[in-house]
Amino acid sequence: MEIREDPKFRSLVNQGVCSLEIRRPCPFDGGVYTCKAINPLGEASVDCKLNVKVPQ
């Protein structure tokens, strides 16, 4: 699914570094996230696997 306009997620950019913040993550939020950047010179993407553990 594509993340857009969802208050649970917030994208941040600081000095050219992009981050994704997940508010109140739960195990359901775990999975593979893909970040895709597109500009006039081309495009690039990177995958990141997120595991959410429940506090014990």
PDB file of N, CA, C and O in Angstrom:
ATOM      1  N   MET A   1       0.834  -1.180   0.000  1.00  0.00           N
ATOM      2  CA  MET A   1       0.000   0.000   0.000  1.00  0.00           C
ATOM      3  C   MET A   1       0.877   1.241   0.000  1.00  0.00           C
ATOM      4  O   MET A   1       1.990   1.223   0.524  1.00  0.00           O
ATOM      5  N   GLU A   2       0.385   2.286  -0.572  1.00  0.00           N
ATOM      6  CA  GLU A   2       1.118   3.540  -0.631  1.00  0.00           C
ATOM      7  C   GLU A   2       0.723   4.407   0.558  1.00  0.00           C
ATOM      8  O   GLU A   2      -0.456   4.531   0.887  1.00  0.00           O
ATOM      9  N   ILE A   3       1.724   5.003   1.196  1.00  0.00           N
ATOM     10  CA  ILE A   3       1.464   5.859   2.356  1.00  0.00           C
ATOM     11  C   ILE A   3       1.268   7.288   1.882  1.00  0.00           C
ATOM     12  O   ILE A   3       2.171   7.900   1.311  1.00  0.00           O
ATOM     13  N   ARG A   4       0.077   7.808   2.127  1.00  0.00           N
ATOM     14  CA  ARG A   4      -0.240   9.198   1.771  1.00  0.00           C
ATOM     15  C   ARG A   4      -1.283   9.709   2.743  1.00  0.00           C
ATOM     16  O   ARG A   4      -2.222   8.987   3.077  1.00  0.00           O
ATOM     17  N   GLU A   5      -1.136  10.930   3.198  1.00  0.00           N
ATOM     18  CA  GLU A   5      -2.158  11.610   3.999  1.00  0.00           C
ATOM     19  C   GLU A   5      -2.713  10.749   5.139  1.00  0.00           C
ATOM     20  O   GLU A   5      -3.896  10.848   5.464  1.00  0.00           O
ATOM     21  N   ASP A   6      -1.877   9.916   5.744  1.00  0.00           N
ATOM     22  CA  ASP A   6      -2.304   9.097   6.873  1.00  0.00           C
ATOM     23  C   ASP A   6      -1.679   9.688   8.130  1.00  0.00           C
ATOM     24  O   ASP A   6      -0.454   9.768   8.216  1.00  0.00           O
ATOM     25  N   PRO A   7      -2.488  10.108   9.114  1.00  0.00           N
ATOM     26  CA  PRO A   7      -1.924  10.745  10.304  1.00  0.00           C
ATOM     27  C   PRO A   7      -1.017   9.822  11.116  1.00  0.00           C
ATOM     28  O   PRO A   7      -0.244  10.304  11.944  1.00  0.00           O
ATOM     29  N   LYS A   8      -1.091   8.521  10.900  1.00  0.00           N
ATOM     30  CA  LYS A   8      -0.217   7.578  11.610  1.00  0.00           C
ATOM     31  C   LYS A   8       1.232   7.716  11.152  1.00  0.00           C
ATOM     32  O   LYS A   8       2.154   7.431  11.916  1.00  0.00           O
ATOM     33  N   PHE A   9       1.433   8.145   9.926  1.00  0.00           N
ATOM     34  CA  PHE A   9       2.772   8.260   9.344  1.00  0.00           C
ATOM     35  C   PHE A   9       3.136   9.721   9.120  1.00  0.00           C
ATOM     36  O   PHE A   9       2.293  10.535   8.745  1.00  0.00           O
ATOM     37  N   ARG A  10       4.404  10.039   9.354  1.00  0.00           N
ATOM     38  CA  ARG A  10       4.888  11.403   9.111  1.00  0.00           C
ATOM     39  C   ARG A  10       6.236  11.297   8.427  1.00  0.00           C
ATOM     40  O   ARG A  10       7.137  10.615   8.915  1.00  0.00           O
ATOM     41  N   SER A  11       6.373  11.972   7.297  1.00  0.00           N
ATOM     42  CA  SER A  11       7.665  11.993   6.602  1.00  0.00           C
ATOM     43  C   SER A  11       8.407  13.266   6.993  1.00  0.00           C
ATOM     44  O   SER A  11       7.819  14.343   7.091  1.00  0.00           O
ATOM     45  N   LEU A  12       9.713  13.117   7.215  1.00  0.00           N
ATOM     46  CA  LEU A  12      10.559  14.221   7.647  1.00  0.00           C
ATOM     47  C   LEU A  12      11.740  14.348   6.701  1.00  0.00           C
ATOM     48  O   LEU A  12      12.244  13.350   6.185  1.00  0.00           O
ATOM     49  N   VAL A  13      12.182  15.588   6.474  1.00  0.00           N
ATOM     50  CA  VAL A  13      13.377  15.849   5.685  1.00  0.00           C
ATOM     51  C   VAL A  13      14.241  16.817   6.479  1.00  0.00           C
ATOM     52  O   VAL A  13      13.797  17.907   6.840  1.00  0.00           O
ATOM     53  N   ASN A  14      15.483  16.409   6.751  1.00  0.00           N
ATOM     54  CA  ASN A  14      16.412  17.230   7.514  1.00  0.00           C
ATOM     55  C   ASN A  14      17.772  17.184   6.829  1.00  0.00           C
ATOM     56  O   ASN A  14      18.420  16.138   6.810  1.00  0.00           O
ATOM     57  N   GLN A  15      18.204  18.296   6.273  1.00  0.00           N
ATOM     58  CA  GLN A  15      19.484  18.419   5.580  1.00  0.00           C
ATOM     59  C   GLN A  15      19.644  17.348   4.497  1.00  0.00           C
ATOM     60  O   GLN A  15      20.709  16.747   4.354  1.00  0.00           O
ATOM     61  N   GLY A  16      18.573  17.120   3.744  1.00  0.00           N
ATOM     62  CA  GLY A  16      18.620  16.177   2.630  1.00  0.00           C
ATOM     63  C   GLY A  16      18.406  14.724   3.013  1.00  0.00           C
ATOM     64  O   GLY A  16      18.411  13.854   2.141  1.00  0.00           O
ATOM     65  N   VAL A  17      18.218  14.437   4.301  1.00  0.00           N
ATOM     66  CA  VAL A  17      17.974  13.069   4.750  1.00  0.00           C
ATOM     67  C   VAL A  17      16.476  12.911   5.017  1.00  0.00           C
ATOM     68  O   VAL A  17      15.895  13.654   5.809  1.00  0.00           O
ATOM     69  N   CYS A  18      15.864  11.942   4.352  1.00  0.00           N
ATOM     70  CA  CYS A  18      14.430  11.694   4.507  1.00  0.00           C
ATOM     71  C   CYS A  18      14.204  10.566   5.503  1.00  0.00           C
ATOM     72  O   CYS A  18      14.922   9.567   5.502  1.00  0.00           O
ATOM     73  N   SER A  19      13.197  10.739   6.353  1.00  0.00           N
ATOM     74  CA  SER A  19      12.854   9.737   7.361  1.00  0.00           C
ATOM     75  C   SER A  19      11.355   9.534   7.387  1.00  0.00           C
ATOM     76  O   SER A  19      10.588  10.414   6.996  1.00  0.00           O
ATOM     77  N   LEU A  20      10.945   8.363   7.851  1.00  0.00           N
ATOM     78  CA  LEU A  20       9.532   8.062   8.032  1.00  0.00           C
ATOM     79  C   LEU A  20       9.310   7.761   9.503  1.00  0.00           C
ATOM     80  O   LEU A  20       9.967   6.888  10.071  1.00  0.00           O
ATOM     81  N   GLU A  21       8.383   8.485  10.120  1.00  0.00           N
ATOM     82  CA  GLU A  21       8.031   8.254  11.520  1.00  0.00           C
ATOM     83  C   GLU A  21       6.686   7.548  11.564  1.00  0.00           C
ATOM     84  O   GLU A  21       5.731   7.971  10.912  1.00  0.00           O
ATOM     85  N   ILE A  22       6.617   6.473  12.336  1.00  0.00           N
ATOM     86  CA  ILE A  22       5.368   5.741  12.512  1.00  0.00           C
ATOM     87  C   ILE A  22       4.918   5.980  13.948  1.00  0.00           C
ATOM     88  O   ILE A  22       5.591   5.578  14.897  1.00  0.00           O
ATOM     89  N   ARG A  23       3.789   6.629  14.092  1.00  0.00           N
ATOM     90  CA  ARG A  23       3.284   6.948  15.430  1.00  0.00           C
ATOM     91  C   ARG A  23       2.604   5.732  16.027  1.00  0.00           C
ATOM     92  O   ARG A  23       1.779   5.092  15.375  1.00  0.00           O
ATOM     93  N   ARG A  24       2.947   5.412  17.263  1.00  0.00           N
ATOM     94  CA  ARG A  24       2.395   4.266  17.994  1.00  0.00           C
ATOM     95  C   ARG A  24       2.442   2.990  17.158  1.00  0.00           C
ATOM     96  O   ARG A  24       1.395   2.424  16.847  1.00  0.00           O
ATOM     97  N   PRO A  25       3.640   2.526  16.789  1.00  0.00           N
ATOM     98  CA  PRO A  25       3.735   1.319  15.955  1.00  0.00           C
ATOM     99  C   PRO A  25       3.220   0.082  16.695  1.00  0.00           C
ATOM    100  O   PRO A  25       3.346  -0.028  17.915  1.00  0.00           O
ATOM    101  N   CYS A  26       2.647  -0.829  15.942  1.00  0.00           N
ATOM    102  CA  CYS A  26       2.185  -2.109  16.468  1.00  0.00           C
ATOM    103  C   CYS A  26       2.708  -3.204  15.532  1.00  0.00           C
ATOM    104  O   CYS A  26       3.197  -2.894  14.445  1.00  0.00           O
ATOM    105  N   PRO A  27       2.616  -4.473  15.930  1.00  0.00           N
ATOM    106  CA  PRO A  27       3.126  -5.548  15.068  1.00  0.00           C
ATOM    107  C   PRO A  27       2.559  -5.521  13.652  1.00  0.00           C
ATOM    108  O   PRO A  27       3.236  -5.936  12.712  1.00  0.00           O
ATOM    109  N   PHE A  28       1.330  -5.039  13.485  1.00  0.00           N
ATOM    110  CA  PHE A  28       0.720  -4.945  12.155  1.00  0.00           C
ATOM    111  C   PHE A  28       1.512  -4.015  11.234  1.00  0.00           C
ATOM    112  O   PHE A  28       1.457  -4.174  10.015  1.00  0.00           O
ATOM    113  N   ASP A  29       2.249  -3.048  11.792  1.00  0.00           N
ATOM    114  CA  ASP A  29       3.025  -2.097  10.989  1.00  0.00           C
ATOM    115  C   ASP A  29       4.330  -2.702  10.458  1.00  0.00           C
ATOM    116  O   ASP A  29       4.987  -2.104   9.606  1.00  0.00           O
ATOM    117  N   GLY A  30       4.699  -3.868  10.950  1.00  0.00           N
ATOM    118  CA  GLY A  30       5.919  -4.519  10.470  1.00  0.00           C
ATOM    119  C   GLY A  30       5.774  -4.935   9.015  1.00  0.00           C
ATOM    120  O   GLY A  30       4.665  -5.140   8.521  1.00  0.00           O
ATOM    121  N   GLY A  31       6.893  -5.056   8.345  1.00  0.00           N
ATOM    122  CA  GLY A  31       6.892  -5.475   6.943  1.00  0.00           C
ATOM    123  C   GLY A  31       8.019  -4.797   6.195  1.00  0.00           C
ATOM    124  O   GLY A  31       8.941  -4.252   6.803  1.00  0.00           O
ATOM    125  N   VAL A  32       7.944  -4.830   4.891  1.00  0.00           N
ATOM    126  CA  VAL A  32       8.959  -4.205   4.047  1.00  0.00           C
ATOM    127  C   VAL A  32       8.426  -2.860   3.559  1.00  0.00           C
ATOM    128  O   VAL A  32       7.352  -2.776   2.963  1.00  0.00           O
ATOM    129  N   TYR A  33       9.202  -1.815   3.825  1.00  0.00           N
ATOM    130  CA  TYR A  33       8.875  -0.473   3.367  1.00  0.00           C
ATOM    131  C   TYR A  33       9.845  -0.108   2.241  1.00  0.00           C
ATOM    132  O   TYR A  33      11.035  -0.414   2.316  1.00  0.00           O
ATOM    133  N   THR A  34       9.334   0.540   1.213  1.00  0.00           N
ATOM    134  CA  THR A  34      10.150   0.970   0.084  1.00  0.00           C
ATOM    135  C   THR A  34      10.089   2.487  -0.023  1.00  0.00           C
ATOM    136  O   THR A  34       9.011   3.082  -0.015  1.00  0.00           O
ATOM    137  N   CYS A  35      11.260   3.101  -0.123  1.00  0.00           N
ATOM    138  CA  CYS A  35      11.337   4.542  -0.342  1.00  0.00           C
ATOM    139  C   CYS A  35      11.788   4.747  -1.785  1.00  0.00           C
ATOM    140  O   CYS A  35      12.805   4.199  -2.212  1.00  0.00           O
ATOM    141  N   LYS A  36      11.025   5.536  -2.527  1.00  0.00           N
ATOM    142  CA  LYS A  36      11.332   5.781  -3.934  1.00  0.00           C
ATOM    143  C   LYS A  36      11.501   7.278  -4.162  1.00  0.00           C
ATOM    144  O   LYS A  36      10.621   8.071  -3.829  1.00  0.00           O
ATOM    145  N   ALA A  37      12.635   7.653  -4.731  1.00  0.00           N
ATOM    146  CA  ALA A  37      12.921   9.051  -5.050  1.00  0.00           C
ATOM    147  C   ALA A  37      12.968   9.215  -6.566  1.00  0.00           C
ATOM    148  O   ALA A  37      13.571   8.406  -7.272  1.00  0.00           O
ATOM    149  N   ILE A  38      12.327  10.267  -7.052  1.00  0.00           N
ATOM    150  CA  ILE A  38      12.283  10.531  -8.492  1.00  0.00           C
ATOM    151  C   ILE A  38      12.635  11.996  -8.723  1.00  0.00           C
ATOM    152  O   ILE A  38      12.106  12.883  -8.053  1.00  0.00           O
ATOM    153  N   ASN A  39      13.526  12.241  -9.670  1.00  0.00           N
ATOM    154  CA  ASN A  39      13.836  13.608 -10.082  1.00  0.00           C
ATOM    155  C   ASN A  39      14.148  13.601 -11.579  1.00  0.00           C
ATOM    156  O   ASN A  39      14.120  12.534 -12.192  1.00  0.00           O
ATOM    157  N   PRO A  40      14.441  14.738 -12.183  1.00  0.00           N
ATOM    158  CA  PRO A  40      14.679  14.774 -13.635  1.00  0.00           C
ATOM    159  C   PRO A  40      15.849  13.896 -14.106  1.00  0.00           C
ATOM    160  O   PRO A  40      15.909  13.542 -15.283  1.00  0.00           O
ATOM    161  N   LEU A  41      16.771  13.543 -13.217  1.00  0.00           N
ATOM    162  CA  LEU A  41      17.911  12.719 -13.611  1.00  0.00           C
ATOM    163  C   LEU A  41      17.642  11.229 -13.501  1.00  0.00           C
ATOM    164  O   LEU A  41      18.474  10.419 -13.912  1.00  0.00           O
ATOM    165  N   GLY A  42      16.507  10.860 -12.960  1.00  0.00           N
ATOM    166  CA  GLY A  42      16.187   9.433 -12.862  1.00  0.00           C
ATOM    167  C   GLY A  42      15.453   9.116 -11.574  1.00  0.00           C
ATOM    168  O   GLY A  42      14.837   9.983 -10.954  1.00  0.00           O
ATOM    169  N   GLU A  43      15.535   7.849 -11.186  1.00  0.00           N
ATOM    170  CA  GLU A  43      14.873   7.424  -9.961  1.00  0.00           C
ATOM    171  C   GLU A  43      15.702   6.354  -9.264  1.00  0.00           C
ATOM    172  O   GLU A  43      16.519   5.670  -9.880  1.00  0.00           O
ATOM    173  N   ALA A  44      15.468   6.230  -7.965  1.00  0.00           N
ATOM    174  CA  ALA A  44      16.157   5.233  -7.146  1.00  0.00           C
ATOM    175  C   ALA A  44      15.196   4.783  -6.062  1.00  0.00           C
ATOM    176  O   ALA A  44      14.319   5.540  -5.646  1.00  0.00           O
ATOM    177  N   SER A  45      15.361   3.553  -5.606  1.00  0.00           N
ATOM    178  CA  SER A  45      14.523   3.068  -4.513  1.00  0.00           C
ATOM    179  C   SER A  45      15.356   2.181  -3.602  1.00  0.00           C
ATOM    180  O   SER A  45      16.368   1.608  -4.004  1.00  0.00           O
ATOM    181  N   VAL A  46      14.895   2.088  -2.363  1.00  0.00           N
ATOM    182  CA  VAL A  46      15.561   1.247  -1.370  1.00  0.00           C
ATOM    183  C   VAL A  46      14.476   0.604  -0.510  1.00  0.00           C
ATOM    184  O   VAL A  46      13.467   1.235  -0.194  1.00  0.00           O
ATOM    185  N   ASP A  47      14.696  -0.659  -0.136  1.00  0.00           N
ATOM    186  CA  ASP A  47      13.770  -1.388   0.720  1.00  0.00           C
ATOM    187  C   ASP A  47      14.339  -1.488   2.128  1.00  0.00           C
ATOM    188  O   ASP A  47      15.554  -1.545   2.319  1.00  0.00           O
ATOM    189  N   CYS A  48      13.448  -1.508   3.105  1.00  0.00           N
ATOM    190  CA  CYS A  48      13.842  -1.640   4.504  1.00  0.00           C
ATOM    191  C   CYS A  48      12.824  -2.540   5.188  1.00  0.00           C
ATOM    192  O   CYS A  48      11.619  -2.328   5.061  1.00  0.00           O
ATOM    193  N   LYS A  49      13.309  -3.549   5.918  1.00  0.00           N
ATOM    194  CA  LYS A  49      12.415  -4.449   6.640  1.00  0.00           C
ATOM    195  C   LYS A  49      12.282  -3.960   8.078  1.00  0.00           C
ATOM    196  O   LYS A  49      13.280  -3.692   8.747  1.00  0.00           O
ATOM    197  N   LEU A  50      11.045  -3.849   8.545  1.00  0.00           N
ATOM    198  CA  LEU A  50      10.764  -3.383   9.898  1.00  0.00           C
ATOM    199  C   LEU A  50      10.071  -4.491  10.680  1.00  0.00           C
ATOM    200  O   LEU A  50       9.047  -5.022  10.251  1.00  0.00           O
ATOM    201  N   ASN A  51      10.644  -4.832  11.834  1.00  0.00           N
ATOM    202  CA  ASN A  51      10.016  -5.766  12.771  1.00  0.00           C
ATOM    203  C   ASN A  51       9.620  -4.976  14.001  1.00  0.00           C
ATOM    204  O   ASN A  51      10.441  -4.258  14.572  1.00  0.00           O
ATOM    205  N   VAL A  52       8.359  -5.102  14.416  1.00  0.00           N
ATOM    206  CA  VAL A  52       7.861  -4.415  15.597  1.00  0.00           C
ATOM    207  C   VAL A  52       7.657  -5.446  16.691  1.00  0.00           C
ATOM    208  O   VAL A  52       6.864  -6.376  16.541  1.00  0.00           O
ATOM    209  N   LYS A  53       8.380  -5.275  17.799  1.00  0.00           N
ATOM    210  CA  LYS A  53       8.254  -6.225  18.915  1.00  0.00           C
ATOM    211  C   LYS A  53       7.382  -5.621  20.003  1.00  0.00           C
ATOM    212  O   LYS A  53       7.430  -4.417  20.258  1.00  0.00           O
ATOM    213  N   VAL A  54       6.595  -6.456  20.632  1.00  0.00           N
ATOM    214  CA  VAL A  54       5.725  -6.027  21.726  1.00  0.00           C
ATOM    215  C   VAL A  54       6.544  -6.015  23.014  1.00  0.00           C
ATOM    216  O   VAL A  54       7.246  -6.986  23.298  1.00  0.00           O
ATOM    217  N   PRO A  55       6.472  -4.933  23.804  1.00  0.00           N
ATOM    218  CA  PRO A  55       7.214  -4.892  25.074  1.00  0.00           C
ATOM    219  C   PRO A  55       6.757  -6.010  26.002  1.00  0.00           C
ATOM    220  O   PRO A  55       5.574  -6.341  26.075  1.00  0.00           O
ATOM    221  N   GLN A  56       7.727  -6.582  26.707  1.00  0.00           N
ATOM    222  CA  GLN A  56       7.399  -7.677  27.630  1.00  0.00           C
ATOM    223  C   GLN A  56       7.493  -7.236  29.059  1.00  0.00           C
ATOM    224  O   GLN A  56       7.250  -8.031  29.967  1.00  0.00           O
TER     225      GLN A  56
END
